[in-house]
Amino acid sequence: MPADSKTMYHFRKMLEELESKKGRGTELISVYIPPDFELAKVLQQLREEQGTAANIKSKSTRKNVQGALERIIQFLQAYMRTNKKPPKNGLAIFAGNVAGRDDYVDIQLYWIEPPEPVRVRMYRCDQQFVLDPLKEMLEVKETVGVVAIDGKEATIATVRGKNIDIERSLTSGVPSKHGKGGQSARRFERLREIAIHEYFKRVAEAMNSIFSNIPDLKAILVGGPGPTKEDFLKEELLHPNIREKIIGVIDTGYADEQGIKEIVNKAGEILGELEIMKEKNLMQKFLQELVIGSGLAVFGEEEVRKALEVGAVDRLLISEAYGETRAQLKCMGCGYEFEQRTKNFKIFQQQLPMKACPKCGEKKLTIVGAHDIVEEFLEMAEQKGSKVEFISTQTEEGKQLQLGFKGIAAILRFKPG
Ligand code: ZN
């Protein structure tokens, strides 16, 4: 079950924050716990690491590593008081001194139950947090059909992210080309052709039935050694709606599970392009509506908000570069309250003591409330059943959304009011 866009947005934000943290020394700790792993064992290992940390030469690094370990141990102990097992998807815990300067220490602990199961068991102490296992979960995961075929065998699989499921393996039973010679050669060749055709039919039937049962199947890749895969496709035995999903034909060394893996490895680029195509298509649909003046395309925060409120939004398009925080400020000098927007809330917070109140001029502003705008939009979309699509800035269209359409746009179901 893929996580919803709100969960993924929070997850992405959290990773951005963790990525920005740097240790002064090798003192940032990352712990990954798979769902079925025993927490008591993790605790035991962390205690051992505490012992090892006593040997760290640099006094400040030693203190920080020990401090971070202590925080993680306390967290786990508290967690274990109410839970016997890790959460459904496991846990990722990060702790360390994130002050990023020499004059003080700020040991923080972060923990995440990721949107997908943690697959690695890991303890790492480094200058950065180890985030790759989580970043992989950010990649868009579509279900893709993969077929490897040669004259001897065929393998049909479905792939989602890094998960490969072999759905079926078939053997051809076709005798090899150089089976017989002499007078019967023509007859043999004829029989061989029939056998190949029967084999292709079986493969096509299996593909038709397996792939038509996957409603969200994004694409199909066909591979294998030699010309068999092309011969197979030429016979046009596939349902038209299965056939139209084939987006690539790839040469591989094998037609078994190994061949499937080869196709998946080579397919990364093709699948990346597929995701980009999806973004491009959505943006083009938006632009088309805009150009013909149907009234079914709106952009900019205000217009999109209005359309969302009346439930008119079909697709909400948010640039990955879009994002602001609305901060409610209050002056502790004169009591004046006002709102300000910022792209980078962290820096805004840091600089606030230097800012003067627009009313009385005193530098006594304090934050009394803060709202992430993207989050507001995600919530509205959820309530009104609008689909949300985050659009990268990799494409021309994506850049257009970011720069030309203020980072946020929508394709509407109907014209509001
Ligand atoms: Zn004031």
Boltz pocket constraint, residues with backbone or C-beta under 6 A from the ligand:
constraints:
  - pocket:
      binder: B
      contacts: [[A, 331], [A, 332], [A, 333], [A, 334], [A, 335], [A, 336], [A, 357], [A, 358], [A, 359], [A, 360], [A, 361], [A, 362]]
      max_distance: 6.0
